[in-house]
Amino acid sequence: MLQAVKSFAAKIVARKEQIGTIALGHTVKKGEEIFFDQFVYGAVSAYAVSTFGTAYGSLVVFTIMAPLSALFCYGYLRLYDWLKKDWFGFEAVKNVQHQFSGNRWIGKFLKLGDVSAFFALSVYADPFMVTVYLRKESNRFNGLSKRDYTIFWSSVIVSNAYWTLRWTVLVTFALWLWRTVLAPLFAG
């Protein structure tokens, strides 16, 4: 048992720079995602839906936020290629995918393929993360191939459709709650 702990600790120490890089990358990216997805998307959605109504407001939100999202994510892709550093551990995951057996949950998820990863990451993360994860090994840090651009723009649409729908539902519910429940309570 003690030998196993020592072996594990030695592996951690040997990879401390890579672990630190991945931890920093995920921390910074998650902070940006929270700011963009929760505050910016929320504010634009609240304004557009309350000003233009649910249907037209959601179109306004998508029209504003999809290009903004694409701009940020494309900038991240350029920076990622320029730095030539695996900030998120995706390259490491790709290198060890074959080592996971079908009995482990991660192995099962990874075996579901690119389509499931595309939709999961489009909703959970953003087009930048989707494109980096699904990029083929031969294109690592070499710019975007035609396939990468297709993945990127498809993810821009799917991701922003999800966030627009999500925030439109939340804002519409909040407006309904205010108008039918809370406003009468404060008026009377």
C-alpha positions as a Markdown table, in Angstrom:
| # | Residue | x | y | z |
|---|---|---|---|---|
| 1 | Met | 0.0 | 0.0 | 0.0 |
| 2 | Leu | 2.8 | 2.4 | 0.9 |
| 3 | Gln | 4.6 | 1.6 | -2.3 |
| 4 | Ala | 1.5 | 2.5 | -4.3 |
| 5 | Val | 1.1 | 5.8 | -2.5 |
| 6 | Lys | 4.8 | 6.6 | -3.2 |
| 7 | Ser | 4.4 | 5.6 | -6.8 |
| 8 | Phe | 1.3 | 7.8 | -7.2 |
| 9 | Ala | 3.1 | 10.8 | -5.5 |
| 10 | Ala | 6.1 | 10.4 | -7.8 |
| 11 | Lys | 3.8 | 10.5 | -10.8 |
| 12 | Ile | 2.2 | 13.7 | -9.5 |
| 13 | Val | 5.6 | 15.4 | -8.9 |
| 14 | Ala | 6.8 | 14.4 | -12.4 |
| 15 | Arg | 3.8 | 16.1 | -13.9 |
| 16 | Lys | 3.5 | 19.1 | -11.6 |
| 17 | Glu | 4.0 | 21.6 | -14.3 |
| 18 | Gln | 1.4 | 20.0 | -16.6 |
| 19 | Ile | -1.0 | 19.7 | -13.7 |
| 20 | Gly | -0.5 | 23.4 | -12.8 |
| 21 | Thr | -0.9 | 24.5 | -16.4 |
| 22 | Ile | -4.2 | 22.6 | -16.7 |
| 23 | Ala | -5.5 | 23.9 | -13.4 |
| 24 | Leu | -4.7 | 27.5 | -14.3 |
| 25 | Gly | -6.2 | 27.1 | -17.7 |
| 26 | His | -9.5 | 25.7 | -16.4 |
| 27 | Thr | -9.7 | 28.2 | -13.6 |
| 28 | Val | -9.2 | 31.2 | -15.9 |
| 29 | Lys | -11.6 | 29.8 | -18.5 |
| 30 | Lys | -14.3 | 28.9 | -16.0 |
| 31 | Gly | -14.1 | 32.5 | -14.6 |
| 32 | Glu | -14.6 | 33.9 | -18.1 |
| 33 | Glu | -17.4 | 31.5 | -18.8 |
| 34 | Ile | -19.2 | 32.4 | -15.6 |
| 35 | Phe | -18.9 | 36.1 | -16.4 |
| 36 | Phe | -20.0 | 35.7 | -20.0 |
| 37 | Asp | -22.7 | 33.1 | -19.6 |
| 38 | Gln | -24.2 | 34.3 | -16.4 |
| 39 | Phe | -23.8 | 38.0 | -16.3 |
| 40 | Val | -23.4 | 39.2 | -19.9 |
| 41 | Tyr | -25.9 | 36.8 | -21.4 |
| 42 | Gly | -28.2 | 37.4 | -18.5 |
| 43 | Ala | -28.1 | 41.2 | -18.9 |
| 44 | Val | -28.6 | 41.2 | -22.6 |
| 45 | Ser | -31.4 | 38.7 | -22.3 |
| 46 | Ala | -33.2 | 40.6 | -19.6 |
| 47 | Tyr | -33.0 | 43.8 | -21.6 |
| 48 | Ala | -34.0 | 42.3 | -24.9 |
| 49 | Val | -36.8 | 40.1 | -23.6 |
| 50 | Ser | -38.3 | 42.7 | -21.4 |
| 51 | Thr | -38.1 | 45.4 | -24.1 |
| 52 | Phe | -39.0 | 43.4 | -27.3 |
| 53 | Gly | -41.0 | 40.4 | -25.9 |
| 54 | Thr | -40.2 | 36.8 | -25.8 |
| 55 | Ala | -40.0 | 35.8 | -29.5 |
| 56 | Tyr | -38.4 | 38.9 | -30.9 |
| 57 | Gly | -36.3 | 39.5 | -27.8 |
| 58 | Ser | -34.8 | 36.0 | -28.1 |
| 59 | Leu | -33.8 | 36.7 | -31.7 |
| 60 | Val | -32.2 | 40.0 | -30.6 |
| 61 | Val | -30.3 | 38.1 | -27.9 |
| 62 | Phe | -29.0 | 35.5 | -30.4 |
| 63 | Thr | -28.1 | 38.1 | -33.0 |
| 64 | Ile | -26.0 | 40.0 | -30.4 |
| 65 | Met | -24.5 | 37.2 | -28.4 |
| 66 | Ala | -23.6 | 34.6 | -31.2 |
| 67 | Pro | -21.2 | 37.0 | -33.0 |
| 68 | Leu | -19.8 | 38.1 | -29.6 |
| 69 | Ser | -19.3 | 34.5 | -28.5 |
| 70 | Ala | -17.7 | 33.6 | -31.9 |
| 71 | Leu | -15.3 | 36.6 | -31.6 |
| 72 | Phe | -14.1 | 35.6 | -28.1 |
| 73 | Cys | -13.8 | 31.9 | -28.9 |
| 74 | Tyr | -11.9 | 32.5 | -32.1 |
| 75 | Gly | -9.5 | 34.8 | -30.2 |
| 76 | Tyr | -9.0 | 32.0 | -27.7 |
| 77 | Leu | -8.3 | 29.5 | -30.5 |
| 78 | Arg | -5.7 | 31.9 | -32.0 |
| 79 | Leu | -4.1 | 32.4 | -28.6 |
| 80 | Tyr | -4.1 | 28.6 | -27.9 |
| 81 | Asp | -2.3 | 27.9 | -31.2 |
| 82 | Trp | 0.1 | 30.8 | -30.7 |
| 83 | Leu | 1.1 | 29.6 | -27.2 |
| 84 | Lys | 1.4 | 26.0 | -28.3 |
| 85 | Lys | 0.4 | 24.8 | -24.8 |
| 86 | Asp | -2.3 | 22.3 | -23.8 |
| 87 | Trp | -4.0 | 24.5 | -21.2 |
| 88 | Phe | -6.9 | 22.2 | -20.7 |
| 89 | Gly | -5.5 | 18.7 | -20.8 |
| 90 | Phe | -7.4 | 17.8 | -24.0 |
| 91 | Glu | -4.3 | 16.5 | -25.8 |
| 92 | Ala | -3.5 | 14.4 | -22.7 |
| 93 | Val | -7.0 | 12.9 | -22.7 |
| 94 | Lys | -6.7 | 12.1 | -26.4 |
| 95 | Asn | -3.4 | 10.4 | -25.8 |
| 96 | Val | -4.8 | 8.1 | -23.1 |
| 97 | Gln | -8.3 | 7.4 | -24.5 |
| 98 | His | -7.3 | 4.0 | -25.7 |
| 99 | Gln | -6.2 | 3.0 | -22.1 |
| 100 | Phe | -9.6 | 3.3 | -20.6 |
| 101 | Ser | -11.6 | 0.1 | -20.6 |
| 102 | Gly | -15.3 | -0.1 | -21.4 |
| 103 | Asn | -16.1 | -0.9 | -17.8 |
| 104 | Arg | -15.3 | 2.6 | -16.5 |
| 105 | Trp | -17.7 | 5.5 | -16.9 |
| 106 | Ile | -15.1 | 7.7 | -18.5 |
| 107 | Gly | -14.3 | 5.0 | -21.0 |
| 108 | Lys | -17.9 | 4.6 | -21.9 |
| 109 | Phe | -18.3 | 8.4 | -22.4 |
| 110 | Leu | -15.3 | 8.6 | -24.5 |
| 111 | Lys | -16.4 | 5.7 | -26.7 |
| 112 | Leu | -19.7 | 7.5 | -27.4 |
| 113 | Gly | -17.8 | 9.5 | -30.0 |
| 114 | Asp | -17.4 | 12.9 | -31.3 |
| 115 | Val | -21.1 | 13.7 | -31.8 |
| 116 | Ser | -21.9 | 13.3 | -28.1 |
| 117 | Ala | -18.8 | 15.2 | -27.1 |
| 118 | Phe | -19.8 | 18.0 | -29.5 |
| 119 | Phe | -23.3 | 18.5 | -28.0 |
| 120 | Ala | -22.1 | 18.0 | -24.4 |
| 121 | Leu | -19.3 | 20.5 | -24.7 |
| 122 | Ser | -21.4 | 22.9 | -26.8 |
| 123 | Val | -23.8 | 23.1 | -23.9 |
| 124 | Tyr | -21.4 | 22.7 | -20.9 |
| 125 | Ala | -18.5 | 24.8 | -22.3 |
| 126 | Asp | -18.2 | 26.9 | -25.5 |
| 127 | Pro | -17.2 | 26.6 | -29.2 |
| 128 | Phe | -13.5 | 27.1 | -28.3 |
| 129 | Met | -13.5 | 24.1 | -26.0 |
| 130 | Val | -15.5 | 22.0 | -28.5 |
| 131 | Thr | -13.1 | 22.8 | -31.3 |
| 132 | Val | -9.9 | 22.1 | -29.3 |
| 133 | Tyr | -11.3 | 18.8 | -28.0 |
| 134 | Leu | -12.4 | 17.6 | -31.4 |
| 135 | Arg | -9.4 | 18.8 | -33.3 |
| 136 | Lys | -7.4 | 16.0 | -35.0 |
| 137 | Glu | -3.9 | 15.3 | -33.8 |
| 138 | Ser | -2.3 | 16.4 | -37.1 |
| 139 | Asn | -3.8 | 19.9 | -36.6 |
| 140 | Arg | -2.7 | 20.4 | -33.1 |
| 141 | Phe | -1.5 | 24.0 | -32.7 |
| 142 | Asn | -1.4 | 24.5 | -36.5 |
| 143 | Gly | -4.4 | 26.6 | -37.1 |
| 144 | Leu | -7.9 | 25.5 | -38.1 |
| 145 | Ser | -8.6 | 23.0 | -40.8 |
| 146 | Lys | -11.9 | 23.0 | -42.9 |
| 147 | Arg | -13.2 | 20.4 | -40.4 |
| 148 | Asp | -12.3 | 22.5 | -37.4 |
| 149 | Tyr | -14.1 | 25.6 | -38.9 |
| 150 | Thr | -17.2 | 23.4 | -39.5 |
| 151 | Ile | -17.0 | 22.2 | -35.9 |
| 152 | Phe | -16.4 | 25.8 | -34.6 |
| 153 | Trp | -19.3 | 27.5 | -36.4 |
| 154 | Ser | -21.7 | 24.6 | -35.7 |
| 155 | Ser | -20.9 | 24.9 | -32.1 |
| 156 | Val | -21.3 | 28.7 | -32.1 |
| 157 | Ile | -24.9 | 28.0 | -33.4 |
| 158 | Val | -25.7 | 25.1 | -31.0 |
| 159 | Ser | -24.1 | 26.8 | -28.0 |
| 160 | Asn | -25.7 | 30.1 | -28.5 |
| 161 | Ala | -29.1 | 28.6 | -29.3 |
| 162 | Tyr | -28.9 | 26.8 | -25.9 |
| 163 | Trp | -27.9 | 29.8 | -23.9 |
| 164 | Thr | -30.5 | 32.0 | -25.7 |
| 165 | Leu | -33.2 | 29.5 | -25.0 |
| 166 | Arg | -32.1 | 29.1 | -21.4 |
| 167 | Trp | -32.0 | 32.8 | -20.6 |
| 168 | Thr | -35.2 | 33.5 | -22.5 |
| 169 | Val | -37.1 | 31.0 | -20.4 |
| 170 | Leu | -35.5 | 32.3 | -17.2 |
| 171 | Val | -36.2 | 35.9 | -18.0 |
| 172 | Thr | -39.8 | 35.2 | -19.2 |
| 173 | Phe | -40.5 | 33.3 | -16.0 |
| 174 | Ala | -39.0 | 36.1 | -13.9 |
| 175 | Leu | -41.1 | 38.7 | -15.7 |
| 176 | Trp | -44.3 | 36.6 | -15.3 |
| 177 | Leu | -43.5 | 36.1 | -11.6 |
| 178 | Trp | -43.0 | 39.8 | -11.1 |
| 179 | Arg | -46.1 | 40.8 | -12.9 |
| 180 | Thr | -48.5 | 38.2 | -11.5 |
| 181 | Val | -47.2 | 37.6 | -8.0 |
| 182 | Leu | -44.7 | 40.1 | -6.7 |
| 183 | Ala | -45.9 | 43.4 | -8.1 |
| 184 | Pro | -49.4 | 43.0 | -6.7 |
| 185 | Leu | -47.9 | 42.2 | -3.3 |
| 186 | Phe | -45.9 | 45.4 | -3.3 |
| 187 | Ala | -48.8 | 47.5 | -4.8 |
| 188 | Gly | -51.3 | 46.5 | -2.1 |
